[in-house]
Amino acid sequence: MFGPTLILRKPRTSEMALSNQVKESISMALDNLRDALAFAARAEHPITIHTISDILMRLESLECMDELMDKFDKAQARTKDSH
């Protein structure tokens, strides 16, 4: 009936950036998923290939969003300092 409602709030400092440990784990997961995708492309059902590809895309976009949020935070801090 109703569409999703976004509740926007300022993230806590601990929520702002991915930690190095999380970044490393995501990087290792991406490497393993790429290997899995290479093997799956040879013998698995298309839905399996699609699902692995979807997970890869989401993890890669998570890394990009982290970089984007870092840039946004830095720009916001500069704006705040100039006032």
Secondary structure, 3 states (H helix, E strand, C coil): CCCCCCCCCCCCHHHHCCCHHHHHHHHHHHHHHHHHHHHHHHHCCHHHHHHHHHHHHHHHHHHHHHHHHHHHHHHHHHHHHHC
